[in-house]
């Protein structure tokens, strides 16, 4: 059995539901940023605030040695 195609009929796009491109669901909304609470007053630390050592002592300039001649 040989099928013959009539040139007058031409090509047609399949229209059956099985051949349709599926509908894409809409995208979900973008995530929302968390709202930070307004200024929250905190109690001072129990041990007190950090007291750094005197930085001037750490970065004091040491006099250069004389170059050997």
mmJSON file of the N, C-alpha and C atoms, coordinates in Angstrom:
{"data_MODEL":{"atom_site":{
"group_PDB":["ATOM","ATOM","ATOM","ATOM","ATOM","ATOM","ATOM","ATOM","ATOM","ATOM","ATOM","ATOM","ATOM","ATOM","ATOM","ATOM","ATOM","ATOM","ATOM","ATOM","ATOM","ATOM","ATOM","ATOM","ATOM","ATOM","ATOM","ATOM","ATOM","ATOM","ATOM","ATOM","ATOM","ATOM","ATOM","ATOM","ATOM","ATOM","ATOM","ATOM","ATOM","ATOM","ATOM","ATOM","ATOM","ATOM","ATOM","ATOM","ATOM","ATOM","ATOM","ATOM","ATOM","ATOM","ATOM","ATOM","ATOM","ATOM","ATOM","ATOM","ATOM","ATOM","ATOM","ATOM","ATOM","ATOM","ATOM","ATOM","ATOM","ATOM","ATOM","ATOM","ATOM","ATOM","ATOM","ATOM","ATOM","ATOM","ATOM","ATOM","ATOM","ATOM","ATOM","ATOM","ATOM","ATOM","ATOM","ATOM","ATOM","ATOM","ATOM","ATOM","ATOM","ATOM","ATOM","ATOM","ATOM","ATOM","ATOM","ATOM","ATOM","ATOM","ATOM","ATOM","ATOM","ATOM","ATOM","ATOM","ATOM","ATOM","ATOM","ATOM","ATOM","ATOM","ATOM","ATOM","ATOM","ATOM","ATOM","ATOM","ATOM","ATOM","ATOM","ATOM","ATOM","ATOM","ATOM","ATOM","ATOM","ATOM","ATOM","ATOM","ATOM","ATOM","ATOM","ATOM","ATOM","ATOM","ATOM","ATOM","ATOM","ATOM","ATOM","ATOM","ATOM","ATOM","ATOM","ATOM","ATOM","ATOM","ATOM","ATOM","ATOM","ATOM","ATOM","ATOM","ATOM","ATOM","ATOM","ATOM","ATOM","ATOM","ATOM","ATOM","ATOM","ATOM","ATOM","ATOM","ATOM","ATOM","ATOM","ATOM","ATOM","ATOM","ATOM","ATOM","ATOM","ATOM","ATOM","ATOM","ATOM","ATOM","ATOM","ATOM","ATOM","ATOM","ATOM","ATOM","ATOM","ATOM","ATOM","ATOM","ATOM","ATOM","ATOM","ATOM","ATOM","ATOM","ATOM","ATOM","ATOM","ATOM","ATOM","ATOM","ATOM","ATOM","ATOM"],
"id":[1,2,3,4,5,6,7,8,9,10,11,12,13,14,15,16,17,18,19,20,21,22,23,24,25,26,27,28,29,30,31,32,33,34,35,36,37,38,39,40,41,42,43,44,45,46,47,48,49,50,51,52,53,54,55,56,57,58,59,60,61,62,63,64,65,66,67,68,69,70,71,72,73,74,75,76,77,78,79,80,81,82,83,84,85,86,87,88,89,90,91,92,93,94,95,96,97,98,99,100,101,102,103,104,105,106,107,108,109,110,111,112,113,114,115,116,117,118,119,120,121,122,123,124,125,126,127,128,129,130,131,132,133,134,135,136,137,138,139,140,141,142,143,144,145,146,147,148,149,150,151,152,153,154,155,156,157,158,159,160,161,162,163,164,165,166,167,168,169,170,171,172,173,174,175,176,177,178,179,180,181,182,183,184,185,186,187,188,189,190,191,192,193,194,195,196,197,198,199,200,201,202,203,204,205,206,207],
"type_symbol":["N","C","C","N","C","C","N","C","C","N","C","C","N","C","C","N","C","C","N","C","C","N","C","C","N","C","C","N","C","C","N","C","C","N","C","C","N","C","C","N","C","C","N","C","C","N","C","C","N","C","C","N","C","C","N","C","C","N","C","C","N","C","C","N","C","C","N","C","C","N","C","C","N","C","C","N","C","C","N","C","C","N","C","C","N","C","C","N","C","C","N","C","C","N","C","C","N","C","C","N","C","C","N","C","C","N","C","C","N","C","C","N","C","C","N","C","C","N","C","C","N","C","C","N","C","C","N","C","C","N","C","C","N","C","C","N","C","C","N","C","C","N","C","C","N","C","C","N","C","C","N","C","C","N","C","C","N","C","C","N","C","C","N","C","C","N","C","C","N","C","C","N","C","C","N","C","C","N","C","C","N","C","C","N","C","C","N","C","C","N","C","C","N","C","C","N","C","C","N","C","C","N","C","C","N","C","C"],
"label_atom_id":["N","CA","C","N","CA","C","N","CA","C","N","CA","C","N","CA","C","N","CA","C","N","CA","C","N","CA","C","N","CA","C","N","CA","C","N","CA","C","N","CA","C","N","CA","C","N","CA","C","N","CA","C","N","CA","C","N","CA","C","N","CA","C","N","CA","C","N","CA","C","N","CA","C","N","CA","C","N","CA","C","N","CA","C","N","CA","C","N","CA","C","N","CA","C","N","CA","C","N","CA","C","N","CA","C","N","CA","C","N","CA","C","N","CA","C","N","CA","C","N","CA","C","N","CA","C","N","CA","C","N","CA","C","N","CA","C","N","CA","C","N","CA","C","N","CA","C","N","CA","C","N","CA","C","N","CA","C","N","CA","C","N","CA","C","N","CA","C","N","CA","C","N","CA","C","N","CA","C","N","CA","C","N","CA","C","N","CA","C","N","CA","C","N","CA","C","N","CA","C","N","CA","C","N","CA","C","N","CA","C","N","CA","C","N","CA","C","N","CA","C","N","CA","C","N","CA","C","N","CA","C","N","CA","C","N","CA","C","N","CA","C"],
"label_alt_id":[null,null,null,null,null,null,null,null,null,null,null,null,null,null,null,null,null,null,null,null,null,null,null,null,null,null,null,null,null,null,null,null,null,null,null,null,null,null,null,null,null,null,null,null,null,null,null,null,null,null,null,null,null,null,null,null,null,null,null,null,null,null,null,null,null,null,null,null,null,null,null,null,null,null,null,null,null,null,null,null,null,null,null,null,null,null,null,null,null,null,null,null,null,null,null,null,null,null,null,null,null,null,null,null,null,null,null,null,null,null,null,null,null,null,null,null,null,null,null,null,null,null,null,null,null,null,null,null,null,null,null,null,null,null,null,null,null,null,null,null,null,null,null,null,null,null,null,null,null,null,null,null,null,null,null,null,null,null,null,null,null,null,null,null,null,null,null,null,null,null,null,null,null,null,null,null,null,null,null,null,null,null,null,null,null,null,null,null,null,null,null,null,null,null,null,null,null,null,null,null,null,null,null,null,null,null,null],
"label_comp_id":["UNK","UNK","UNK","UNK","UNK","UNK","UNK","UNK","UNK","UNK","UNK","UNK","UNK","UNK","UNK","UNK","UNK","UNK","UNK","UNK","UNK","UNK","UNK","UNK","UNK","UNK","UNK","UNK","UNK","UNK","UNK","UNK","UNK","UNK","UNK","UNK","UNK","UNK","UNK","UNK","UNK","UNK","UNK","UNK","UNK","UNK","UNK","UNK","UNK","UNK","UNK","UNK","UNK","UNK","UNK","UNK","UNK","UNK","UNK","UNK","UNK","UNK","UNK","UNK","UNK","UNK","UNK","UNK","UNK","UNK","UNK","UNK","UNK","UNK","UNK","UNK","UNK","UNK","UNK","UNK","UNK","UNK","UNK","UNK","UNK","UNK","UNK","UNK","UNK","UNK","UNK","UNK","UNK","UNK","UNK","UNK","UNK","UNK","UNK","UNK","UNK","UNK","UNK","UNK","UNK","UNK","UNK","UNK","UNK","UNK","UNK","UNK","UNK","UNK","UNK","UNK","UNK","UNK","UNK","UNK","UNK","UNK","UNK","UNK","UNK","UNK","UNK","UNK","UNK","UNK","UNK","UNK","UNK","UNK","UNK","UNK","UNK","UNK","UNK","UNK","UNK","UNK","UNK","UNK","UNK","UNK","UNK","UNK","UNK","UNK","UNK","UNK","UNK","UNK","UNK","UNK","UNK","UNK","UNK","UNK","UNK","UNK","UNK","UNK","UNK","UNK","UNK","UNK","UNK","UNK","UNK","UNK","UNK","UNK","UNK","UNK","UNK","UNK","UNK","UNK","UNK","UNK","UNK","UNK","UNK","UNK","UNK","UNK","UNK","UNK","UNK","UNK","UNK","UNK","UNK","UNK","UNK","UNK","UNK","UNK","UNK","UNK","UNK","UNK","UNK","UNK","UNK"],
"label_asym_id":["A","A","A","A","A","A","A","A","A","A","A","A","A","A","A","A","A","A","A","A","A","A","A","A","A","A","A","A","A","A","A","A","A","A","A","A","A","A","A","A","A","A","A","A","A","A","A","A","A","A","A","A","A","A","A","A","A","A","A","A","A","A","A","A","A","A","A","A","A","A","A","A","A","A","A","A","A","A","A","A","A","A","A","A","A","A","A","A","A","A","A","A","A","A","A","A","A","A","A","A","A","A","A","A","A","A","A","A","A","A","A","A","A","A","A","A","A","A","A","A","A","A","A","A","A","A","A","A","A","A","A","A","A","A","A","A","A","A","A","A","A","A","A","A","A","A","A","A","A","A","A","A","A","A","A","A","A","A","A","A","A","A","A","A","A","A","A","A","A","A","A","A","A","A","A","A","A","A","A","A","A","A","A","A","A","A","A","A","A","A","A","A","A","A","A","A","A","A","A","A","A","A","A","A","A","A","A"],
"label_entity_id":["1","1","1","1","1","1","1","1","1","1","1","1","1","1","1","1","1","1","1","1","1","1","1","1","1","1","1","1","1","1","1","1","1","1","1","1","1","1","1","1","1","1","1","1","1","1","1","1","1","1","1","1","1","1","1","1","1","1","1","1","1","1","1","1","1","1","1","1","1","1","1","1","1","1","1","1","1","1","1","1","1","1","1","1","1","1","1","1","1","1","1","1","1","1","1","1","1","1","1","1","1","1","1","1","1","1","1","1","1","1","1","1","1","1","1","1","1","1","1","1","1","1","1","1","1","1","1","1","1","1","1","1","1","1","1","1","1","1","1","1","1","1","1","1","1","1","1","1","1","1","1","1","1","1","1","1","1","1","1","1","1","1","1","1","1","1","1","1","1","1","1","1","1","1","1","1","1","1","1","1","1","1","1","1","1","1","1","1","1","1","1","1","1","1","1","1","1","1","1","1","1","1","1","1","1","1","1"],
"label_seq_id":[1,1,1,2,2,2,3,3,3,4,4,4,5,5,5,6,6,6,7,7,7,8,8,8,9,9,9,10,10,10,11,11,11,12,12,12,13,13,13,14,14,14,15,15,15,16,16,16,17,17,17,18,18,18,19,19,19,20,20,20,21,21,21,22,22,22,23,23,23,24,24,24,25,25,25,26,26,26,27,27,27,28,28,28,29,29,29,30,30,30,31,31,31,32,32,32,33,33,33,34,34,34,35,35,35,36,36,36,37,37,37,38,38,38,39,39,39,40,40,40,41,41,41,42,42,42,43,43,43,44,44,44,45,45,45,46,46,46,47,47,47,48,48,48,49,49,49,50,50,50,51,51,51,52,52,52,53,53,53,54,54,54,55,55,55,56,56,56,57,57,57,58,58,58,59,59,59,60,60,60,61,61,61,62,62,62,63,63,63,64,64,64,65,65,65,66,66,66,67,67,67,68,68,68,69,69,69],
"pdbx_PDB_ins_code":[null,null,null,null,null,null,null,null,null,null,null,null,null,null,null,null,null,null,null,null,null,null,null,null,null,null,null,null,null,null,null,null,null,null,null,null,null,null,null,null,null,null,null,null,null,null,null,null,null,null,null,null,null,null,null,null,null,null,null,null,null,null,null,null,null,null,null,null,null,null,null,null,null,null,null,null,null,null,null,null,null,null,null,null,null,null,null,null,null,null,null,null,null,null,null,null,null,null,null,null,null,null,null,null,null,null,null,null,null,null,null,null,null,null,null,null,null,null,null,null,null,null,null,null,null,null,null,null,null,null,null,null,null,null,null,null,null,null,null,null,null,null,null,null,null,null,null,null,null,null,null,null,null,null,null,null,null,null,null,null,null,null,null,null,null,null,null,null,null,null,null,null,null,null,null,null,null,null,null,null,null,null,null,null,null,null,null,null,null,null,null,null,null,null,null,null,null,null,null,null,null,null,null,null,null,null,null],
"Cartn_x":[0.831,0.0,0.871,0.631,1.402,0.452,0.835,-0.018,0.391,-0.55,-0.275,-0.816,-0.062,-0.461,-0.851,-1.93,-2.402,-1.769,-1.144,-0.468,-1.453,-2.675,-3.669,-4.085,-3.949,-4.362,-3.418,-2.123,-1.149,-0.899,0.027,0.37,-0.471,-0.851,-1.637,-1.065,-1.193,-0.739,-1.724,-1.233,-2.158,-2.893,-4.182,-4.988,-5.556,-5.232,-5.747,-5.104,-5.806,-5.309,-4.019,-3.818,-2.612,-1.361,-1.513,-0.371,-0.14,-0.942,-0.81,0.351,0.942,1.989,1.29,1.765,1.078,1.198,0.172,0.143,1.078,1.937,2.878,2.178,2.228,1.589,2.356,1.688,2.381,3.447,4.445,5.539,5.025,5.614,5.217,5.737,5.158,5.626,7.043,7.728,9.083,9.045,10.1,10.107,10.214,9.583,9.595,10.722,11.31,12.336,11.66,12.375,11.842,11.943,10.915,10.927,11.688,12.653,13.394,12.623,12.593,11.857,12.522,11.723,12.264,13.298,13.961,15.034,14.623,15.422,15.158,16.173,15.682,16.579,17.09,18.404,19.018,19.608,19.67,20.316,21.827,22.589,24.048,24.58,25.741,26.287,26.58,26.472,26.691,28.133,29.087,30.516,31.026,30.157,30.582,30.974,31.215,31.599,33.066,33.431,34.812,35.685,36.797,37.753,39.042,39.276,40.487,41.724,42.88,44.109,44.458,45.329,45.728,46.432,45.809,46.355,47.607,47.765,48.966,50.211,50.123,51.277,51.63,50.638,50.893,51.527,51.14,51.617,52.632,53.3,54.31,55.468,56.008,57.134,58.417,59.122,60.397,61.474,62.435,63.495,64.307,64.703,65.485,66.925,67.503,68.933,69.724,70.867,71.74,72.257,72.365,72.891,74.342,74.78,76.184,77.01,78.127,78.942,80.189],
"Cartn_y":[-1.182,0.0,1.24,2.032,3.249,4.429,5.363,6.533,7.592,8.226,9.316,10.597,11.65,12.947,13.84,14.492,15.383,16.753,17.297,18.59,19.725,19.555,20.614,20.755,19.656,19.684,20.544,20.472,21.287,20.801,21.443,21.087,21.933,21.333,22.055,21.793,22.748,22.616,21.753,20.785,19.974,20.853,20.636,21.478,20.715,19.462,18.66,19.132,19.021,19.485,18.773,17.544,16.796,17.419,18.188,18.778,20.238,20.779,22.198,22.395,23.564,23.927,24.21,23.598,23.817,25.269,25.723,27.091,27.161,28.163,28.34,29.109,28.592,29.326,30.628,31.629,32.9,32.728,33.576,33.528,33.966,33.427,33.863,35.29,36.009,37.375,37.362,38.47,38.592,38.552,38.012,37.978,39.387,39.583,40.894,40.96,42.13,42.321,42.337,41.779,41.796,43.211,43.642,44.976,44.915,45.792,45.849,46.725,46.312,47.12,48.493,49.454,50.788,50.703,51.76,51.789,51.039,50.05,49.255,49.667,50.136,50.586,49.373,49.278,48.162,48.642,47.727,48.03,47.995,48.786,48.746,47.376,46.966,45.658,45.572,44.363,44.162,44.447,44.087,44.282,45.638,46.482,47.784,47.705,48.851,48.899,48.538,48.082,47.706,48.949,48.864,49.962,49.528,49.997,49.59,50.17,49.51,50.078,51.366,52.116,53.385,53.083,53.453,53.135,53.935,55.082,55.893,55.145,54.367,53.61,52.51,51.877,50.798,51.29,52.474,52.986,54.108,54.165,55.212,54.985,56.074,55.977,55.671,54.677,54.288,54.972,55.649,56.342,55.337,55.738,54.88,54.79,53.646,53.502,54.126,54.555,55.131,54.0,54.257,53.245,53.007,51.793,51.451,52.044,52.656,53.283,52.509],
"Cartn_z":[0.0,0.0,0.0,-0.918,-1.056,-0.925,-0.064,0.104,-0.902,-1.448,-2.373,-1.768,-1.945,-1.421,-2.584,-2.409,-3.45,-3.223,-4.192,-4.07,-3.848,-4.263,-4.095,-2.628,-1.85,-0.457,0.377,0.138,0.844,2.264,2.935,4.314,5.26,6.381,7.368,8.753,9.611,10.994,11.762,12.549,13.346,14.35,14.5,15.381,16.565,16.694,17.799,19.101,20.22,21.521,21.929,21.482,21.842,21.233,20.161,19.468,19.848,20.725,21.108,22.075,22.037,23.001,24.324,25.429,26.708,27.165,27.863,28.384,29.595,29.614,30.71,31.829,33.075,34.176,34.449,34.988,35.262,36.34,36.297,37.267,38.645,39.713,41.052,41.295,42.24,42.505,43.085,42.931,43.464,44.986,45.615,47.08,47.648,48.762,49.409,50.43,50.569,51.591,52.961,53.941,55.295,55.844,56.48,57.08,58.388,58.532,59.778,60.756,62.005,62.975,63.133,63.511,63.753,64.878,65.148,66.148,67.411,67.75,68.95,70.006,71.113,72.177,72.94,73.059,73.765,75.083,76.015,77.289,77.09,77.868,77.737,78.164,77.632,78.0,79.493,80.042,81.481,81.875,81.019,81.334,80.873,80.388,79.903,78.438,77.843,76.445,76.284,75.089,74.8,74.835,75.563,75.665,74.963,73.739,73.041,73.718,73.577,74.144,73.4,73.975,73.364,72.038,70.943,69.627,69.305,69.904,69.653,70.092,71.154,71.636,70.635,70.079,69.13,67.838,67.401,66.121,66.276,67.403,67.616,66.658,66.153,65.215,65.989,65.526,66.139,65.312,65.978,65.214,64.408,63.183,62.309,62.801,62.51,62.814,61.674,61.986,60.957,60.07,58.799,57.881,58.155,57.994,58.197,57.075,57.447,56.407,56.15],
"occupancy":[1.0,1.0,1.0,1.0,1.0,1.0,1.0,1.0,1.0,1.0,1.0,1.0,1.0,1.0,1.0,1.0,1.0,1.0,1.0,1.0,1.0,1.0,1.0,1.0,1.0,1.0,1.0,1.0,1.0,1.0,1.0,1.0,1.0,1.0,1.0,1.0,1.0,1.0,1.0,1.0,1.0,1.0,1.0,1.0,1.0,1.0,1.0,1.0,1.0,1.0,1.0,1.0,1.0,1.0,1.0,1.0,1.0,1.0,1.0,1.0,1.0,1.0,1.0,1.0,1.0,1.0,1.0,1.0,1.0,1.0,1.0,1.0,1.0,1.0,1.0,1.0,1.0,1.0,1.0,1.0,1.0,1.0,1.0,1.0,1.0,1.0,1.0,1.0,1.0,1.0,1.0,1.0,1.0,1.0,1.0,1.0,1.0,1.0,1.0,1.0,1.0,1.0,1.0,1.0,1.0,1.0,1.0,1.0,1.0,1.0,1.0,1.0,1.0,1.0,1.0,1.0,1.0,1.0,1.0,1.0,1.0,1.0,1.0,1.0,1.0,1.0,1.0,1.0,1.0,1.0,1.0,1.0,1.0,1.0,1.0,1.0,1.0,1.0,1.0,1.0,1.0,1.0,1.0,1.0,1.0,1.0,1.0,1.0,1.0,1.0,1.0,1.0,1.0,1.0,1.0,1.0,1.0,1.0,1.0,1.0,1.0,1.0,1.0,1.0,1.0,1.0,1.0,1.0,1.0,1.0,1.0,1.0,1.0,1.0,1.0,1.0,1.0,1.0,1.0,1.0,1.0,1.0,1.0,1.0,1.0,1.0,1.0,1.0,1.0,1.0,1.0,1.0,1.0,1.0,1.0,1.0,1.0,1.0,1.0,1.0,1.0,1.0,1.0,1.0,1.0,1.0,1.0],
"B_iso_or_equiv":[0.0,0.0,0.0,0.0,0.0,0.0,0.0,0.0,0.0,0.0,0.0,0.0,0.0,0.0,0.0,0.0,0.0,0.0,0.0,0.0,0.0,0.0,0.0,0.0,0.0,0.0,0.0,0.0,0.0,0.0,0.0,0.0,0.0,0.0,0.0,0.0,0.0,0.0,0.0,0.0,0.0,0.0,0.0,0.0,0.0,0.0,0.0,0.0,0.0,0.0,0.0,0.0,0.0,0.0,0.0,0.0,0.0,0.0,0.0,0.0,0.0,0.0,0.0,0.0,0.0,0.0,0.0,0.0,0.0,0.0,0.0,0.0,0.0,0.0,0.0,0.0,0.0,0.0,0.0,0.0,0.0,0.0,0.0,0.0,0.0,0.0,0.0,0.0,0.0,0.0,0.0,0.0,0.0,0.0,0.0,0.0,0.0,0.0,0.0,0.0,0.0,0.0,0.0,0.0,0.0,0.0,0.0,0.0,0.0,0.0,0.0,0.0,0.0,0.0,0.0,0.0,0.0,0.0,0.0,0.0,0.0,0.0,0.0,0.0,0.0,0.0,0.0,0.0,0.0,0.0,0.0,0.0,0.0,0.0,0.0,0.0,0.0,0.0,0.0,0.0,0.0,0.0,0.0,0.0,0.0,0.0,0.0,0.0,0.0,0.0,0.0,0.0,0.0,0.0,0.0,0.0,0.0,0.0,0.0,0.0,0.0,0.0,0.0,0.0,0.0,0.0,0.0,0.0,0.0,0.0,0.0,0.0,0.0,0.0,0.0,0.0,0.0,0.0,0.0,0.0,0.0,0.0,0.0,0.0,0.0,0.0,0.0,0.0,0.0,0.0,0.0,0.0,0.0,0.0,0.0,0.0,0.0,0.0,0.0,0.0,0.0,0.0,0.0,0.0,0.0,0.0,0.0],
"pdbx_formal_charge":[null,null,null,null,null,null,null,null,null,null,null,null,null,null,null,null,null,null,null,null,null,null,null,null,null,null,null,null,null,null,null,null,null,null,null,null,null,null,null,null,null,null,null,null,null,null,null,null,null,null,null,null,null,null,null,null,null,null,null,null,null,null,null,null,null,null,null,null,null,null,null,null,null,null,null,null,null,null,null,null,null,null,null,null,null,null,null,null,null,null,null,null,null,null,null,null,null,null,null,null,null,null,null,null,null,null,null,null,null,null,null,null,null,null,null,null,null,null,null,null,null,null,null,null,null,null,null,null,null,null,null,null,null,null,null,null,null,null,null,null,null,null,null,null,null,null,null,null,null,null,null,null,null,null,null,null,null,null,null,null,null,null,null,null,null,null,null,null,null,null,null,null,null,null,null,null,null,null,null,null,null,null,null,null,null,null,null,null,null,null,null,null,null,null,null,null,null,null,null,null,null,null,null,null,null,null,null],
"auth_seq_id":[1,1,1,2,2,2,3,3,3,4,4,4,5,5,5,6,6,6,7,7,7,8,8,8,9,9,9,10,10,10,11,11,11,12,12,12,13,13,13,14,14,14,15,15,15,16,16,16,17,17,17,18,18,18,19,19,19,20,20,20,21,21,21,22,22,22,23,23,23,24,24,24,25,25,25,26,26,26,27,27,27,28,28,28,29,29,29,30,30,30,31,31,31,32,32,32,33,33,33,34,34,34,35,35,35,36,36,36,37,37,37,38,38,38,39,39,39,40,40,40,41,41,41,42,42,42,43,43,43,44,44,44,45,45,45,46,46,46,47,47,47,48,48,48,49,49,49,50,50,50,51,51,51,52,52,52,53,53,53,54,54,54,55,55,55,56,56,56,57,57,57,58,58,58,59,59,59,60,60,60,61,61,61,62,62,62,63,63,63,64,64,64,65,65,65,66,66,66,67,67,67,68,68,68,69,69,69],
"auth_comp_id":["UNK","UNK","UNK","UNK","UNK","UNK","UNK","UNK","UNK","UNK","UNK","UNK","UNK","UNK","UNK","UNK","UNK","UNK","UNK","UNK","UNK","UNK","UNK","UNK","UNK","UNK","UNK","UNK","UNK","UNK","UNK","UNK","UNK","UNK","UNK","UNK","UNK","UNK","UNK","UNK","UNK","UNK","UNK","UNK","UNK","UNK","UNK","UNK","UNK","UNK","UNK","UNK","UNK","UNK","UNK","UNK","UNK","UNK","UNK","UNK","UNK","UNK","UNK","UNK","UNK","UNK","UNK","UNK","UNK","UNK","UNK","UNK","UNK","UNK","UNK","UNK","UNK","UNK","UNK","UNK","UNK","UNK","UNK","UNK","UNK","UNK","UNK","UNK","UNK","UNK","UNK","UNK","UNK","UNK","UNK","UNK","UNK","UNK","UNK","UNK","UNK","UNK","UNK","UNK","UNK","UNK","UNK","UNK","UNK","UNK","UNK","UNK","UNK","UNK","UNK","UNK","UNK","UNK","UNK","UNK","UNK","UNK","UNK","UNK","UNK","UNK","UNK","UNK","UNK","UNK","UNK","UNK","UNK","UNK","UNK","UNK","UNK","UNK","UNK","UNK","UNK","UNK","UNK","UNK","UNK","UNK","UNK","UNK","UNK","UNK","UNK","UNK","UNK","UNK","UNK","UNK","UNK","UNK","UNK","UNK","UNK","UNK","UNK","UNK","UNK","UNK","UNK","UNK","UNK","UNK","UNK","UNK","UNK","UNK","UNK","UNK","UNK","UNK","UNK","UNK","UNK","UNK","UNK","UNK","UNK","UNK","UNK","UNK","UNK","UNK","UNK","UNK","UNK","UNK","UNK","UNK","UNK","UNK","UNK","UNK","UNK","UNK","UNK","UNK","UNK","UNK","UNK"],
"auth_asym_id":["A","A","A","A","A","A","A","A","A","A","A","A","A","A","A","A","A","A","A","A","A","A","A","A","A","A","A","A","A","A","A","A","A","A","A","A","A","A","A","A","A","A","A","A","A","A","A","A","A","A","A","A","A","A","A","A","A","A","A","A","A","A","A","A","A","A","A","A","A","A","A","A","A","A","A","A","A","A","A","A","A","A","A","A","A","A","A","A","A","A","A","A","A","A","A","A","A","A","A","A","A","A","A","A","A","A","A","A","A","A","A","A","A","A","A","A","A","A","A","A","A","A","A","A","A","A","A","A","A","A","A","A","A","A","A","A","A","A","A","A","A","A","A","A","A","A","A","A","A","A","A","A","A","A","A","A","A","A","A","A","A","A","A","A","A","A","A","A","A","A","A","A","A","A","A","A","A","A","A","A","A","A","A","A","A","A","A","A","A","A","A","A","A","A","A","A","A","A","A","A","A","A","A","A","A","A","A"],
"auth_atom_id":["N","CA","C","N","CA","C","N","CA","C","N","CA","C","N","CA","C","N","CA","C","N","CA","C","N","CA","C","N","CA","C","N","CA","C","N","CA","C","N","CA","C","N","CA","C","N","CA","C","N","CA","C","N","CA","C","N","CA","C","N","CA","C","N","CA","C","N","CA","C","N","CA","C","N","CA","C","N","CA","C","N","CA","C","N","CA","C","N","CA","C","N","CA","C","N","CA","C","N","CA","C","N","CA","C","N","CA","C","N","CA","C","N","CA","C","N","CA","C","N","CA","C","N","CA","C","N","CA","C","N","CA","C","N","CA","C","N","CA","C","N","CA","C","N","CA","C","N","CA","C","N","CA","C","N","CA","C","N","CA","C","N","CA","C","N","CA","C","N","CA","C","N","CA","C","N","CA","C","N","CA","C","N","CA","C","N","CA","C","N","CA","C","N","CA","C","N","CA","C","N","CA","C","N","CA","C","N","CA","C","N","CA","C","N","CA","C","N","CA","C","N","CA","C","N","CA","C","N","CA","C","N","CA","C","N","CA","C","N","CA","C"],
"pdbx_PDB_model_num":[1,1,1,1,1,1,1,1,1,1,1,1,1,1,1,1,1,1,1,1,1,1,1,1,1,1,1,1,1,1,1,1,1,1,1,1,1,1,1,1,1,1,1,1,1,1,1,1,1,1,1,1,1,1,1,1,1,1,1,1,1,1,1,1,1,1,1,1,1,1,1,1,1,1,1,1,1,1,1,1,1,1,1,1,1,1,1,1,1,1,1,1,1,1,1,1,1,1,1,1,1,1,1,1,1,1,1,1,1,1,1,1,1,1,1,1,1,1,1,1,1,1,1,1,1,1,1,1,1,1,1,1,1,1,1,1,1,1,1,1,1,1,1,1,1,1,1,1,1,1,1,1,1,1,1,1,1,1,1,1,1,1,1,1,1,1,1,1,1,1,1,1,1,1,1,1,1,1,1,1,1,1,1,1,1,1,1,1,1,1,1,1,1,1,1,1,1,1,1,1,1,1,1,1,1,1,1]
}}}
